[in-house]
Amino acid sequence: MLSDLNHADQSCDVLVIGGGPAGTTAATLMAQQGHRVTVLERARHPRFHVGESLLPANLPLFDKLGVRAEVEAIGMEKWGAEFVSPWHEHSQSFEFAEAWDKSMPHAYQVRRAEFDEILIRNAGRKGANVIEGCRVRNVEFLPNDAGAMVQAEHDDGRTERWQCRFLIDASGRDTFLGNQFKAKHRNPKHNSSSLYGHFKGAKRHAGQKEGHITIFWFEHGWFWFIPLIDGITSVGVVTWPYYMKTRTKPVKDFFLDLIQMCPALAQRLEGAELVTPVEATGNFSYTCDRTHGANWLLLGDAYAFIDPVFSSGVMLAMQSAFAGATAADRCLRHPDQAADALQAFDHAIKHGPKEFSWFIYRITSPIMRELFMAPRNIFRVKEALLSVLAGDIFGRTPIWRSILAFKLIYYLSALTNLKSTIMAWRRRKENIRYVEDTQEFGSP
């Protein structure tokens, strides 16, 4: 209760919950704008995190944060993406250099432990007060939109309280405020689970394609294959939760069995060694029914998490942080403009998940597979699609008429093949059915 939190131990203008890419980006930007910023991160960096594949649209953000050289030093150059289908005799590669905007021809693939540490140390250097090993336990909002009181527990058991004028929730899938407000809801349009691990000695392509991310479709979903700079390859499967529930073997054996169900991937991993434990994530597609309040907002995964097939997570997190920092700064400096600032933020944070989701919901459909495996550039749709794959959806690149044309081609193809479309729709409806997440996927 507020009566128990009358006396804060410390105060700041902005308190950020979470020290991942969204939180550290927002903290850096707000500290550079002259605000007193505190970041509370429950873990201590470096710490493991999945999601190693970045997009070309991340690079301009690194420049603005002043970390591009550090990211380049740890990154495997990623010049494109490859799609492999068991229903096709060929693979299909997409090169980012062929996107609408030719100025972003590559991205990087990184160990997230190293990447996230770069971002959090940069936030500290730029003036944010970064506190690791400190988990937020309670948030109480002050009357008259005066801010919030935040109570947190250090990993040595000490508790501490902060009073802030503005609160940013970048707590990732924990989505602290989303859960507090009961605003977090599973996504009824999509449902998936994941298993993943790191392999040593996986077979890679030669030359510039060595760093390509490869997406392998298989009967029960899809796999990712992400080469990293040190000879390690991140491999994961995204499949339907109901199918994950059929597991009777230990999680490692189940994962390896799934790999054998995808011969093209199994060939790339022949002779490779699994060098990490197999990690698991249960039902993980969700969204929150709000993005902000009068003196708080949600960033990145704290707002929504979508299927990672297009490697959009880090880019969407960082883009939301740029939008969030702009909104929070305007709220603090010009309270009379807060409503407009938060409305603009709401539009910005919803834009990315909305645009990617249209493709994600259809990525396992036969029609979409055909369009990906035999791309054509009529009405410049291939260039526009590559721009989406590059994450170039927030700037002024004029791709949207071509994206609309791509969607019309998809719908016309679906109507032309109506019987198979209906069968695919029924199959997908069955695949995404909800099963209770008992958190048992990661058990031995």
Solvent accessible surface area in square Angstrom, and as a share of the most:
residue,aa,sasa,rsa
1,M,158,0.70
2,L,58,0.29
3,S,82,0.53
4,D,98,0.51
5,L,6,0.03
6,N,101,0.52
7,H,143,0.64
8,A,35,0.27
9,D,79,0.41
10,Q,73,0.32
11,S,66,0.43
12,C,4,0.03
13,D,15,0.08
14,V,0,0.00
15,L,0,0.00
16,V,0,0.00
17,I,10,0.05
18,G,8,0.08
19,G,0,0.00
20,G,13,0.13
21,P,11,0.07
22,A,8,0.06
23,G,0,0.00
24,T,1,0.00
25,T,1,0.00
26,A,0,0.00
27,A,0,0.00
28,T,1,0.01
29,L,24,0.12
30,M,0,0.00
31,A,14,0.11
32,Q,92,0.41
33,Q,67,0.30
34,G,64,0.61
35,H,17,0.08
36,R,130,0.47
37,V,4,0.03
38,T,6,0.03
39,V,0,0.00
40,L,2,0.01
41,E,11,0.05
42,R,120,0.44
43,A,31,0.24
44,R,141,0.51
45,H,14,0.06
46,P,84,0.53
47,R,50,0.18
48,F,104,0.43
49,H,74,0.33
50,V,38,0.22
51,G,33,0.31
52,E,1,0.01
53,S,6,0.04
54,L,0,0.00
55,L,3,0.01
56,P,0,0.00
57,A,8,0.06
58,N,0,0.00
59,L,8,0.04
60,P,51,0.32
61,L,8,0.04
62,F,0,0.00
63,D,74,0.39
64,K,128,0.54
65,L,2,0.01
66,G,55,0.52
67,V,1,0.01
68,R,73,0.27
69,A,77,0.60
70,E,63,0.28
71,V,0,0.00
72,E,73,0.33
73,A,78,0.61
74,I,32,0.16
75,G,6,0.06
76,M,24,0.11
77,E,80,0.36
78,K,2,0.01
79,W,56,0.20
80,G,0,0.00
81,A,9,0.07
82,E,11,0.05
83,F,3,0.01
84,V,23,0.13
85,S,3,0.02
86,P,79,0.49
87,W,130,0.46
88,H,37,0.17
89,E,187,0.84
90,H,88,0.39
91,S,54,0.35
92,Q,33,0.14
93,S,31,0.20
94,F,0,0.00
95,E,37,0.17
96,F,2,0.01
97,A,48,0.37
98,E,78,0.35
99,A,4,0.03
100,W,45,0.16
101,D,47,0.25
102,K,111,0.47
103,S,86,0.56
104,M,29,0.13
105,P,38,0.24
106,H,23,0.10
107,A,0,0.00
108,Y,10,0.04
109,Q,0,0.00
110,V,1,0.00
111,R,71,0.26
112,R,15,0.05
113,A,25,0.20
114,E,73,0.33
115,F,0,0.00
116,D,0,0.00
117,E,45,0.20
118,I,20,0.10
119,L,4,0.02
120,I,1,0.00
121,R,85,0.31
122,N,2,0.01
123,A,0,0.00
124,G,34,0.32
125,R,144,0.52
126,K,69,0.29
127,G,57,0.54
128,A,8,0.06
129,N,66,0.34
130,V,37,0.21
131,I,30,0.15
132,E,27,0.12
133,G,2,0.02
134,C,1,0.00
135,R,97,0.35
136,V,10,0.06
137,R,136,0.49
138,N,46,0.24
139,V,3,0.02
140,E,46,0.21
141,F,51,0.21
142,L,30,0.15
143,P,87,0.54
144,N,147,0.75
145,D,95,0.49
146,A,58,0.45
147,G,0,0.00
148,A,1,0.00
149,M,4,0.02
150,V,0,0.00
151,Q,54,0.24
152,A,0,0.00
153,E,55,0.25
154,H,15,0.07
155,D,95,0.49
156,D,95,0.49
157,G,45,0.44
158,R,132,0.48
159,T,86,0.50
160,E,24,0.11
161,R,65,0.24
162,W,0,0.00
163,Q,72,0.32
164,C,2,0.01
165,R,112,0.41
166,F,4,0.02
167,L,0,0.00
168,I,0,0.00
169,D,0,0.00
170,A,9,0.07
171,S,22,0.14
172,G,21,0.21
173,R,89,0.33
174,D,62,0.32
175,T,0,0.00
176,F,48,0.20
177,L,0,0.00
178,G,1,0.01
179,N,79,0.41
180,Q,74,0.33
181,F,60,0.25
182,K,166,0.70
183,A,1,0.00
184,K,64,0.27
185,H,89,0.40
186,R,117,0.43
187,N,15,0.08
188,P,99,0.62
189,K,124,0.53
190,H,8,0.04
191,N,7,0.04
192,S,1,0.01
193,S,0,0.00
194,S,2,0.02
195,L,1,0.00
196,Y,23,0.09
197,G,3,0.02
198,H,8,0.04
199,F,8,0.03
200,K,118,0.50
201,G,48,0.46
202,A,12,0.09
203,K,94,0.40
204,R,57,0.21
205,H,61,0.27
206,A,93,0.72
207,G,63,0.60
208,Q,110,0.49
209,K,89,0.38
210,E,66,0.30
211,G,1,0.01
212,H,2,0.01
213,I,9,0.04
214,T,0,0.00
215,I,2,0.01
216,F,2,0.01
217,W,3,0.01
218,F,7,0.03
219,E,126,0.57
220,H,28,0.12
221,G,5,0.05
222,W,5,0.02
223,F,0,0.00
224,W,16,0.06
225,F,0,0.00
226,I,8,0.04
227,P,1,0.00
228,L,1,0.00
229,I,92,0.47
230,D,77,0.40
231,G,35,0.34
232,I,18,0.09
233,T,0,0.00
234,S,1,0.01
235,V,0,0.00
236,G,0,0.00
237,V,0,0.00
238,V,3,0.02
239,T,1,0.01
240,W,14,0.05
241,P,0,0.00
242,Y,48,0.18
243,Y,38,0.14
244,M,2,0.01
245,K,61,0.26
246,T,74,0.43
247,R,47,0.17
248,T,133,0.77
249,K,97,0.41
250,P,69,0.43
251,V,13,0.08
252,K,103,0.44
253,D,59,0.31
254,F,19,0.08
255,F,0,0.00
256,L,58,0.29
257,D,57,0.30
258,L,2,0.01
259,I,4,0.02
260,Q,124,0.55
261,M,78,0.35
262,C,6,0.04
263,P,96,0.60
264,A,39,0.30
265,L,0,0.00
266,A,18,0.14
267,Q,120,0.53
268,R,30,0.11
269,L,16,0.08
270,E,113,0.51
271,G,80,0.77
272,A,23,0.18
273,E,104,0.47
274,L,33,0.17
275,V,62,0.36
276,T,41,0.24
277,P,104,0.65
278,V,15,0.09
279,E,70,0.32
280,A,29,0.22
281,T,20,0.12
282,G,9,0.08
283,N,25,0.13
284,F,8,0.03
285,S,6,0.04
286,Y,10,0.04
287,T,48,0.28
288,C,5,0.03
289,D,84,0.43
290,R,94,0.34
291,T,1,0.01
292,H,54,0.24
293,G,16,0.15
294,A,56,0.44
295,N,11,0.06
296,W,18,0.06
297,L,0,0.00
298,L,1,0.00
299,L,1,0.00
300,G,10,0.10
301,D,38,0.19
302,A,0,0.00
303,Y,18,0.07
304,A,11,0.09
305,F,36,0.15
306,I,22,0.11
307,D,3,0.02
308,P,40,0.25
309,V,4,0.02
310,F,9,0.04
311,S,14,0.09
312,S,3,0.02
313,G,38,0.36
314,V,9,0.05
315,M,0,0.00
316,L,22,0.11
317,A,9,0.07
318,M,0,0.00
319,Q,34,0.15
320,S,5,0.03
321,A,0,0.00
322,F,36,0.15
323,A,23,0.18
324,G,0,0.00
325,A,1,0.01
326,T,89,0.51
327,A,4,0.03
328,A,0,0.00
329,D,23,0.12
330,R,79,0.29
331,C,12,0.07
332,L,18,0.09
333,R,121,0.44
334,H,84,0.38
335,P,97,0.61
336,D,127,0.66
337,Q,64,0.29
338,A,20,0.16
339,A,79,0.61
340,D,85,0.44
341,A,3,0.02
342,L,10,0.05
343,Q,129,0.57
344,A,60,0.47
345,F,3,0.01
346,D,31,0.16
347,H,135,0.60
348,A,29,0.23
349,I,9,0.05
350,K,87,0.37
351,H,39,0.17
352,G,0,0.00
353,P,22,0.14
354,K,143,0.61
355,E,26,0.12
356,F,0,0.00
357,S,10,0.07
358,W,29,0.10
359,F,4,0.02
360,I,2,0.01
361,Y,42,0.16
362,R,55,0.20
363,I,3,0.01
364,T,33,0.19
365,S,19,0.12
366,P,39,0.25
367,I,19,0.10
368,M,0,0.00
369,R,24,0.09
370,E,90,0.41
371,L,33,0.16
372,F,0,0.00
373,M,1,0.01
374,A,64,0.49
375,P,30,0.19
376,R,172,0.63
377,N,71,0.36
378,I,74,0.38
379,F,137,0.57
380,R,100,0.37
381,V,8,0.04
382,K,46,0.19
383,E,22,0.10
384,A,0,0.00
385,L,3,0.01
386,L,0,0.00
387,S,0,0.00
388,V,2,0.01
389,L,9,0.05
390,A,2,0.02
391,G,1,0.01
392,D,15,0.08
393,I,5,0.03
394,F,66,0.27
395,G,53,0.51
396,R,239,0.87
397,T,21,0.12
398,P,86,0.54
399,I,1,0.00
400,W,92,0.32
401,R,215,0.78
402,S,7,0.05
403,I,4,0.02
404,L,104,0.52
405,A,19,0.15
406,F,8,0.03
407,K,40,0.17
408,L,95,0.47
409,I,49,0.25
410,Y,22,0.08
411,Y,94,0.36
412,L,113,0.56
413,S,29,0.19
414,A,10,0.08
415,L,118,0.59
416,T,113,0.65
417,N,69,0.35
418,L,92,0.46
419,K,160,0.68
420,S,49,0.32
421,T,36,0.21
422,I,69,0.35
423,M,102,0.45
424,A,13,0.10
425,W,148,0.52
426,R,157,0.57
427,R,120,0.44
428,R,48,0.17
429,K,123,0.52
430,E,94,0.42
431,N,20,0.10
432,I,24,0.12
433,R,92,0.34
434,Y,108,0.41
435,V,30,0.17
436,E,119,0.53
437,D,41,0.21
438,T,71,0.41
439,Q,140,0.62
440,E,81,0.36
441,F,7,0.03
442,G,48,0.46
443,S,52,0.34
444,P,133,0.84
